[in-house]
Amino acid sequence: MSYFYDASQRTPRENIPGVALRTFWGEKMLLTLIDLAPGAVIPPHSHPHEQVGTLVAGEMEMTVGDETRTVAAGVIYVVPGDVVHSVRVGPAGAQAVEVFAPVREEYKFPD
């Protein structure tokens, strides 16, 4: 088992149109590198996992519960488990890093 990964060698998986994920996981958490196409929409949804993320590039409008904010690079967001949230990506697209706990089994994409 290796403890180090080259993210550029992980094949992105599009889980919804315009949203490509590269995932890495341990026993209790999963990290996702996300490329978001310009104008992509992640519809309202919830899951039991806690989710913490930050944008590293671009801009998006994010709604968590009843709060909506414009999120830009450097902003950190926290989504508690089972809280409805959604995203609308800006015209330049965006890149994000997110961590889920516990591991989202459906995001364990083999190479």
DSSP file (Angstrom, degrees, kcal/mol; ACC not computed):
  #  RESIDUE AA STRUCTURE BP1 BP2  ACC     N-H-->O    O-->H-N    N-H-->O    O-->H-N    TCO  KAPPA ALPHA  PHI   PSI    X-CA   Y-CA   Z-CA
    1    1 A M              0   0    0      0, 0.0     2,-0.3     0, 0.0     0, 0.0   0.000 360.0 360.0 360.0 131.6    0.0    0.0    0.0
    2    2 A S        -     0   0    0      1,-0.1     3,-0.0     2,-0.1     0, 0.0  -0.705 360.0-160.0 -94.4 148.4    1.3    3.4   -0.9
    3    3 A Y  S    S+     0   0    0     -2,-0.3     2,-0.4     2,-0.0    -1,-0.1   0.391  75.2  64.6-101.8  -0.3    0.8    6.5    1.2
    4    4 A F        -     0   0    0      2,-0.0     2,-0.3     0, 0.0    -2,-0.1  -0.956  60.3-173.5-129.4 144.4    1.5    8.9   -1.6
    5    5 A Y        -     0   0    0     -2,-0.4     2,-0.8    -3,-0.0     3,-0.1  -0.977  25.2-134.2-137.0 147.9   -0.4    9.6   -4.8
    6    6 A D    >   -     0   0    0     -2,-0.3     3,-2.1     1,-0.1     4,-0.4  -0.905  17.7-157.0 -99.2 107.2    0.1   11.7   -7.9
    7    7 A A  G >  S+     0   0    0     -2,-0.8     3,-1.4     1,-0.3    -1,-0.1   0.807  89.8  62.8 -57.3 -31.5   -3.3   13.4   -8.5
    8    8 A S  G 3  S+     0   0    0      1,-0.3    -1,-0.3    -3,-0.1    -2,-0.0   0.699  99.4  56.0 -68.9 -16.5   -2.5   14.0  -12.2
    9    9 A Q  G <  S+     0   0    0     -3,-2.1     2,-0.5     2,-0.1    -1,-0.3   0.510  86.1  95.3 -91.2  -5.4   -2.4   10.2  -12.6
   10   10 A R  S <  S-     0   0    0     -3,-1.4   101,-0.1    -4,-0.4    -5,-0.0  -0.755  80.0-123.6 -88.9 128.6   -5.9    9.6  -11.2
   11   11 A T        -     0   0    0     -2,-0.5     2,-0.1    98,-0.1    -2,-0.1  -0.568  25.7-125.5 -72.8 122.8   -8.6    9.4  -13.8
   12   12 A P        -     0   0    0      0, 0.0     2,-0.4     0, 0.0    10,-0.2  -0.416  20.5-153.1 -67.3 144.9  -11.4   12.0  -13.3
   13   13 A R  E     -A   21   0A   0      8,-2.6     8,-3.1    -2,-0.1     2,-0.8  -0.985   9.8-137.9-120.5 127.6  -14.9   10.6  -13.1
   14   14 A E  E     +A   20   0A   0     -2,-0.4     6,-0.2     6,-0.3     4,-0.0  -0.750  23.3 176.1 -85.5 111.8  -17.9   12.8  -14.0
   15   15 A N  E    S+     0   0A   0      4,-1.6    -1,-0.2    -2,-0.8     5,-0.1   0.786  75.1   5.6 -89.7 -27.9  -20.6   12.1  -11.4
   16   16 A I  E >  S-A   19   0A   0      3,-0.9     3,-2.3    26,-0.0    -1,-0.3  -0.954 108.1 -68.4-141.9 159.4  -23.0   14.8  -12.9
   17   17 A P  T 3  S+     0   0    0      0, 0.0    24,-0.4     0, 0.0     3,-0.1  -0.214 121.3   8.7 -53.5 127.0  -22.6   16.8  -16.1
   18   18 A G  T 3  S+     0   0    0     22,-0.1    19,-3.1     1,-0.1     2,-0.5   0.505 105.9 101.6  84.3   4.8  -19.8   19.3  -15.7
   19   19 A V  E <   -AB  16  36A   0     -3,-2.3    -4,-1.6    17,-0.2    -3,-0.9  -0.924  47.8-176.7-127.5 106.4  -18.5   17.9  -12.4
   20   20 A A  E     -AB  14  35A   0     15,-2.5    15,-2.5    -2,-0.5     2,-0.4  -0.895   7.9-161.9-109.2 128.6  -15.4   15.7  -12.6
   21   21 A L  E     -AB  13  34A   0     -8,-3.1    -8,-2.6    -2,-0.5     2,-0.4  -0.849  17.6-171.4-113.0 141.7  -14.0   14.1   -9.4
   22   22 A R  E     - B   0  33A   0     11,-2.0    11,-3.0    -2,-0.4     2,-0.3  -0.994  25.9-163.4-123.6 124.2  -10.7   12.5   -8.5
   23   23 A T  E     + B   0  32A   0     -2,-0.4     2,-0.3     9,-0.2     9,-0.2  -0.824  20.2 179.9-120.3 150.4  -10.9   10.8   -5.1
   24   24 A F  E     - B   0  31A   0      7,-2.4     7,-3.5    -2,-0.3     2,-0.3  -0.992  17.6-176.2-142.5 137.5   -8.5    9.5   -2.5
   25   25 A W  E     - B   0  30A   0     -2,-0.3     5,-0.2     5,-0.2     2,-0.2  -0.952  19.8-170.9-143.7 157.2   -9.5    7.8    0.7
   26   26 A G        -     0   0    0      3,-2.6    77,-0.1    -2,-0.3     5,-0.0  -0.300  57.5 -71.8-117.8-153.1   -8.4    6.3    4.0
   27   27 A E  S    S+     0   0    0     -2,-0.2    76,-0.3     1,-0.1     3,-0.1   0.850 126.2  19.2 -77.1 -34.7  -10.4    4.3    6.5
   28   28 A K  S    S+     0   0    0      1,-0.1     2,-0.3    74,-0.1    -1,-0.1   0.460 122.4  34.5-121.3  -3.1  -12.4    7.2    7.9
   29   29 A M        -     0   0    0     73,-0.2    -3,-2.6    72,-0.2     2,-0.4  -0.986  56.0-148.1-151.4 161.2  -12.4   10.0    5.3
   30   30 A L  E     -BC  25 100A   0     70,-2.4    70,-2.9    -2,-0.3     2,-0.4  -0.997   9.1-152.0-133.6 133.9  -12.3   10.7    1.6
   31   31 A L  E     -BC  24  99A   0     -7,-3.5    -7,-2.4    -2,-0.4     2,-0.4  -0.885  12.7-164.7-106.1 136.5  -10.6   13.6   -0.2
   32   32 A T  E     -BC  23  98A   0     66,-3.3    66,-2.5    -2,-0.4     2,-0.5  -0.983  12.8-157.2-125.5 128.5  -12.0   14.8   -3.5
   33   33 A L  E     -BC  22  97A   0    -11,-3.0   -11,-2.0    -2,-0.4     2,-0.5  -0.921  25.5-163.1 -97.5 125.3  -10.4   17.1   -6.1
   34   34 A I  E     -BC  21  96A   0     62,-2.9    62,-2.2    -2,-0.5     2,-0.6  -0.941  19.8-164.1-122.9 128.3  -13.2   18.6   -8.2
   35   35 A D  E     -BC  20  95A   0    -15,-2.5   -15,-2.5    -2,-0.5     2,-0.5  -0.955  16.1-163.4-106.0 121.2  -13.1   20.3  -11.6
   36   36 A L  E     -BC  19  94A   0     58,-3.2    58,-2.3    -2,-0.6   -17,-0.2  -0.923  12.4-135.2-112.2 120.8  -16.3   22.2  -12.1
   37   37 A A    >   -     0   0    0    -19,-3.1     3,-2.2    -2,-0.5    56,-0.2  -0.319  40.9 -80.1 -70.3 153.4  -17.2   23.3  -15.7
   38   38 A P  T 3  S+     0   0    0      0, 0.0    -1,-0.2     0, 0.0    52,-0.1  -0.305 117.1   6.9 -53.2 131.0  -18.5   26.9  -16.3
   39   39 A G  T 3  S+     0   0    0     51,-1.5    51,-0.1    50,-0.3    -2,-0.1   0.480  89.7 156.8  75.6   2.5  -22.2   27.1  -15.4
   40   40 A A    <   -     0   0    0     -3,-2.2    49,-2.9    50,-0.3     2,-0.4  -0.257  28.4-149.8 -60.5 148.9  -22.3   23.6  -14.0
   41   41 A V  E     -D   88   0A   0    -24,-0.4    47,-0.2    47,-0.2   -22,-0.1  -0.987  14.0-164.0-126.5 127.8  -25.2   23.0  -11.5
   42   42 A I  E     -D   87   0A   0     45,-2.5    45,-2.2    -2,-0.4     3,-0.1  -0.946  31.2-136.0-104.2 110.0  -25.2   20.6   -8.6
   43   43 A P  E     -     0   0A   0      0, 0.0    42,-0.2     0, 0.0    45,-0.0  -0.132  35.3 -72.0 -67.2 162.4  -28.8   20.3   -7.7
   44   44 A P  E    S+     0   0A   0      0, 0.0     2,-0.3     0, 0.0    42,-0.2  -0.274  72.7 143.5 -54.3 132.6  -30.1   20.4   -4.1
   45   45 A H  E     -D   85   0A   0     40,-1.8    40,-2.4    -3,-0.1     2,-0.3  -0.962  31.4-152.3-159.5 169.5  -29.2   17.1   -2.3
   46   46 A S        -     0   0    0     -2,-0.3    38,-0.1    38,-0.2    35,-0.1  -0.963   8.2-177.4-145.5 163.5  -28.1   15.8    1.1
   47   47 A H        -     0   0    0     -2,-0.3    35,-3.7    36,-0.2    36,-0.3  -0.966  39.5-111.2-155.1 160.0  -26.1   12.9    2.4
   48   48 A P  S    S+     0   0    0      0, 0.0    33,-0.2     0, 0.0     2,-0.2   0.642  86.5  99.2 -73.1 -11.5  -25.3   11.6    5.9
   49   49 A H  S    S-     0   0    0     31,-0.1    33,-0.3    32,-0.1     2,-0.2  -0.474  76.2-122.4 -77.9 142.9  -21.6   12.5    5.4
   50   50 A E  E     -E  101   0A   0     51,-2.9    51,-1.8    -2,-0.2     2,-0.4  -0.605  31.4-159.4 -73.8 147.0  -20.0   15.7    6.8
   51   51 A Q  E     +EF 100  79A   0     28,-2.3    28,-3.6    -2,-0.2     2,-0.4  -0.995  16.2 177.4-137.1 127.2  -18.4   17.7    4.0
   52   52 A V  E     +EF  99  78A   0     47,-2.3    47,-3.0    -2,-0.4     2,-0.3  -0.997  18.0 158.2-128.3 134.4  -15.7   20.4    4.3
   53   53 A G  E     -EF  98  77A   0     24,-2.5    24,-2.5    -2,-0.4     2,-0.3  -0.930  25.8-157.1-149.0 171.7  -14.3   22.1    1.3
   54   54 A T  E     -EF  97  76A   0     43,-2.0    43,-2.3    -2,-0.3     2,-0.4  -0.982  24.8-121.6-149.8 144.9  -12.5   25.1   -0.2
   55   55 A L  E     -E   96   0A   0     20,-1.2    19,-2.8    17,-0.5    41,-0.3  -0.724  19.8-176.5 -83.4 134.8  -12.3   26.6   -3.6
   56   56 A V  E    S+     0   0A   0     39,-2.7     2,-0.3    -2,-0.4    40,-0.2   0.582  73.2   7.9-103.4 -16.2   -8.8   26.8   -5.0
   57   57 A A  E    S+E   95   0A   0     38,-1.5    38,-2.2    15,-0.0    -1,-0.4  -0.975 106.5  12.5-159.0 151.0   -9.8   28.6   -8.2
   58   58 A G  E    S-E   94   0A   0     -2,-0.3    15,-0.9    36,-0.2     2,-0.3  -0.338  73.2 -86.4  85.1-161.8  -12.9   30.2   -9.7
   59   59 A E  E     + G   0  72A   0     34,-0.9    31,-2.8    13,-0.2     2,-0.3  -0.994  34.7 175.0-152.7 147.4  -16.2   31.2   -8.2
   60   60 A M  E     -EG  89  71A   0     11,-2.3    11,-3.7    -2,-0.3     2,-0.6  -0.990  31.3-121.4-151.7 156.4  -19.6   29.5   -7.4
   61   61 A E  E     -EG  88  70A   0     27,-3.2    27,-2.4    -2,-0.3     2,-0.4  -0.904  36.5-171.7 -98.3 125.1  -22.8   30.3   -5.7
   62   62 A M  E     -EG  87  69A   0      7,-2.9     7,-2.6    -2,-0.6     2,-0.5  -0.957  13.9-161.2-124.7 136.2  -23.5   27.8   -2.9
   63   63 A T  E     +EG  86  68A   0     23,-2.4    23,-2.1    -2,-0.4     2,-0.5  -0.972   8.5 179.7-115.5 127.4  -26.5   27.2   -0.8
   64   64 A V  E >   -EG  85  67A   0      3,-2.8     3,-2.1    -2,-0.5     2,-0.3  -0.984  68.6 -41.8-125.5 117.4  -26.3   25.3    2.5
   65   65 A G  T 3  S-     0   0    0     19,-3.1    14,-0.0    -2,-0.5    21,-0.0  -0.508 125.7 -25.4  62.0-123.1  -29.6   25.0    4.3
   66   66 A D  T 3  S+     0   0    0     -2,-0.3     2,-0.5    -3,-0.1    -1,-0.3   0.196 119.2  96.3-106.4  15.8  -31.2   28.4    4.0
   67   67 A E  E <   -G   64   0A   0     -3,-2.1    -3,-2.8     2,-0.0     2,-0.4  -0.922  51.2-170.4-111.8 126.9  -28.0   30.3    3.5
   68   68 A T  E     +G   63   0A   0     -2,-0.5     2,-0.3    -5,-0.2    -5,-0.2  -0.950  11.8 168.7-116.9 134.0  -26.6   31.3    0.0
   69   69 A R  E     -G   62   0A   0     -7,-2.6    -7,-2.9    -2,-0.4     2,-0.6  -0.973  38.7-117.6-139.4 152.8  -23.2   32.7   -0.5
   70   70 A T  E     -G   61   0A   0     -2,-0.3     2,-0.5    -9,-0.2    -9,-0.2  -0.847  36.6-155.7 -86.3 124.8  -20.8   33.5   -3.4
   71   71 A V  E     +G   60   0A   0    -11,-3.7   -11,-2.3    -2,-0.6     2,-0.2  -0.903  15.7 177.2-109.2 127.5  -17.8   31.3   -2.7
   72   72 A A  E >   -G   59   0A   0     -2,-0.5     3,-2.3   -13,-0.2   -17,-0.5  -0.710  46.5 -55.9-120.7 172.9  -14.4   32.3   -4.2
   73   73 A A  T 3  S+     0   0    0    -15,-0.9   -17,-0.2     1,-0.3    -1,-0.1  -0.214 124.3  24.2 -51.8 132.5  -10.9   30.9   -3.9
   74   74 A G  T 3  S+     0   0    0    -19,-2.8     2,-0.3     1,-0.3    -1,-0.3   0.157  88.7 123.2  97.1 -17.8   -9.8   30.6   -0.3
   75   75 A V    <   -     0   0    0     -3,-2.3   -20,-1.2   -20,-0.1     2,-0.4  -0.606  50.1-149.2 -78.6 136.3  -13.3   30.4    1.2
   76   76 A I  E     -F   54   0A   0     -2,-0.3     2,-0.4   -22,-0.2   -22,-0.2  -0.876  11.5-166.2-106.4 137.5  -13.9   27.3    3.3
   77   77 A Y  E     -F   53   0A   0    -24,-2.5   -24,-2.5    -2,-0.4     2,-0.4  -0.949   6.7-158.4-125.2 147.3  -17.4   25.8    3.6
   78   78 A V  E     -F   52   0A   0     -2,-0.4   -26,-0.2   -26,-0.2   -28,-0.0  -0.991   4.7-170.9-126.5 124.9  -18.8   23.2    6.1
   79   79 A V  E     -F   51   0A   0    -28,-3.6   -28,-2.3    -2,-0.4     3,-0.1  -0.950  17.2-142.7-117.7 110.2  -21.8   21.2    5.3
   80   80 A P    >   -     0   0    0      0, 0.0     3,-1.5     0, 0.0   -31,-0.1  -0.292  38.9 -81.1 -65.5 157.0  -23.2   19.1    8.2
   81   81 A G  T 3  S+     0   0    0      1,-0.2   -31,-0.1   -33,-0.2   -32,-0.1  -0.279 113.3  14.1 -56.9 143.0  -24.5   15.6    7.5
   82   82 A D  T 3  S+     0   0    0    -35,-3.7     2,-0.5   -33,-0.3    -1,-0.2   0.531  90.7 130.8  68.7  10.8  -28.1   15.5    6.1
   83   83 A V    <   -     0   0    0     -3,-1.5   -36,-0.2   -36,-0.3    -1,-0.2  -0.828  61.7-119.0 -94.8 130.9  -28.3   19.3    5.4
   84   84 A V        +     0   0    0     -2,-0.5   -19,-3.1   -38,-0.1     2,-0.3  -0.456  43.1 167.2 -69.1 134.8  -29.6   20.1    1.9
   85   85 A H  E     -DE  45  64A   0    -40,-2.4   -40,-1.8   -21,-0.2     2,-0.3  -0.973  13.0-178.5-147.6 159.5  -27.0   22.0   -0.3
   86   86 A S  E     - E   0  63A   0    -23,-2.1   -23,-2.4    -2,-0.3     2,-0.3  -0.962  10.7-146.7-154.9 165.8  -26.5   23.0   -3.9
   87   87 A V  E     -DE  42  62A   0    -45,-2.2   -45,-2.5    -2,-0.3     2,-0.4  -0.997   9.2-169.4-142.5 143.1  -24.1   24.8   -6.2
   88   88 A R  E     -DE  41  61A   0    -27,-2.4   -27,-3.2    -2,-0.3   -47,-0.2  -0.968  27.8-140.0-129.3 116.4  -24.2   26.9   -9.4
   89   89 A V  E     - E   0  60A   0    -49,-2.9   -50,-0.3    -2,-0.4   -29,-0.3  -0.481  17.6-116.1 -81.5 144.5  -20.7   27.5  -10.9
   90   90 A G  E >   -     0   0A   0    -31,-2.8   -51,-1.5    -2,-0.2     3,-1.5  -0.062  36.2 -90.4 -71.2 176.9  -19.6   30.8  -12.3
   91   91 A P  E 3  S+     0   0A   0      0, 0.0    -1,-0.1     0, 0.0     3,-0.1   0.645 123.5  52.0 -68.6 -16.4  -18.8   31.6  -15.9
   92   92 A A  E 3  S-     0   0A   0      1,-0.3     2,-0.1   -33,-0.1    -2,-0.0   0.471 106.6-126.6 -96.6  -2.0  -15.0   30.8  -15.5
   93   93 A G  E <   -     0   0A   0     -3,-1.5   -34,-0.9   -56,-0.2     2,-0.3  -0.254  25.4-123.7  79.3-178.2  -15.5   27.3  -13.9
   94   94 A A  E     -CE  36  58A   0    -58,-2.3   -58,-3.2   -36,-0.2     2,-0.4  -0.986   8.1-141.4-159.5 162.9  -14.0   26.4  -10.6
   95   95 A Q  E     +CE  35  57A   0    -38,-2.2   -39,-2.7    -2,-0.3   -38,-1.5  -0.998  25.7 179.2-131.2 137.2  -11.7   23.9   -8.8
   96   96 A A  E     -CE  34  55A   0    -62,-2.2   -62,-2.9    -2,-0.4     2,-0.4  -0.926  23.6-146.7-135.7 158.7  -12.4   22.7   -5.3
   97   97 A V  E     +CE  33  54A   0    -43,-2.3   -43,-2.0    -2,-0.3     2,-0.3  -0.999  26.6 179.1-122.6 128.0  -11.0   20.3   -2.7
   98   98 A E  E     -CE  32  53A   0    -66,-2.5   -66,-3.3    -2,-0.4     2,-0.4  -0.960  17.6-154.9-132.1 149.5  -13.5   18.6   -0.4
   99   99 A V  E     -CE  31  52A   0    -47,-3.0   -47,-2.3    -2,-0.3     2,-0.4  -0.981  10.4-163.9-122.1 135.3  -13.2   16.1    2.5
  100  100 A F  E     -CE  30  51A   0    -70,-2.9   -70,-2.4    -2,-0.4   -49,-0.2  -0.948  12.5-135.0-118.5 138.8  -16.0   13.7    3.4
  101  101 A A  E    S+ E   0  50A   0    -51,-1.8   -51,-2.9    -2,-0.4     2,-0.2  -0.981  86.1  27.1-140.5 130.6  -16.4   11.8    6.7
  102  102 A P  S    S-     0   0    0      0, 0.0   -72,-0.2     0, 0.0   -73,-0.2   0.642 113.7 -88.9 -70.1-178.0  -17.1    9.0    6.9
  103  103 A V        -     0   0    0    -76,-0.3     2,-1.1    -2,-0.2    -2,-0.1  -0.293  32.2-129.1 -57.3 134.2  -15.9    7.8    3.5
  104  104 A R    >   -     0   0    0      1,-0.2     3,-2.3    -4,-0.1     4,-0.2  -0.788  19.5-160.8 -84.3 102.3  -18.5    8.0    0.7
  105  105 A E  G >  S+     0   0    0     -2,-1.1     3,-1.6     1,-0.3    -1,-0.2   0.827  86.8  60.6 -56.2 -35.4  -18.3    4.5   -0.6
  106  106 A E  G 3  S+     0   0    0      1,-0.3    -1,-0.3    -3,-0.1    -2,-0.0   0.615 101.2  56.5 -70.9 -10.2  -19.9    5.5   -4.0
  107  107 A Y  G <  S+     0   0    0     -3,-2.3     2,-1.8     1,-0.1    -1,-0.3   0.321  72.1 109.4-101.2   6.6  -16.9    7.9   -4.5
  108  108 A K    <   -     0   0    0     -3,-1.6    -1,-0.1    -4,-0.2    -3,-0.0  -0.616  52.9-176.2 -82.5  84.6  -14.2    5.2   -4.2
  109  109 A F        -     0   0    0     -2,-1.8   -86,-0.2     2,-0.0   -98,-0.1  -0.735  18.0-138.0 -88.1 118.4  -13.3    5.2   -7.9
  110  110 A P              0   0    0      0, 0.0   -99,-0.1     0, 0.0   -87,-0.0  -0.359 360.0 360.0 -68.8 156.1  -10.7    2.7   -8.8
  111  111 A D              0   0    0   -101,-0.1  -100,-0.0    -2,-0.0    -2,-0.0   0.502 360.0 360.0 -65.6 360.0   -8.0    3.8  -11.2
